Amino acid sequence: MLDGYHQTGTGFEHKKRIIAVNAALEIIKATLSAPTDAKNVDFDLGVAAKHIAPLADAIQAAIDKE
């Protein structure tokens, strides 16, 4: 999904970052789709946006450990 958008890095490092960001987006998507009462979508999306990069960093760090 993001393959054409992430322009920094090359080769394997670039691909690992794309995988990490896609995984973070999938986690956030699943979180936002969870049913709750009186969900404030704007608030939830704002909170999610702040967490995409740190979550992707954590996923990438886990990938790098292997």
Secondary structure as the mmCIF struct_conf table of DSSP 4:
data_model
#
loop_
_struct_conf.conf_type_id
_struct_conf.id
_struct_conf.beg_label_comp_id
_struct_conf.beg_label_asym_id
_struct_conf.beg_label_seq_id
_struct_conf.end_label_comp_id
_struct_conf.end_label_asym_id
_struct_conf.end_label_seq_id
TURN_TY1_P TURN_TY1_P1 ASP A 3 TYR A 5
BEND BEND1 THR A 8 GLY A 9
HELX_RH_AL_P HELX_RH_AL_P1 GLY A 11 SER A 33
BEND BEND2 ALA A 34 ALA A 34
TURN_TY1_P TURN_TY1_P2 ASP A 37 ALA A 38
HELX_RH_AL_P HELX_RH_AL_P2 VAL A 41 LYS A 65
#
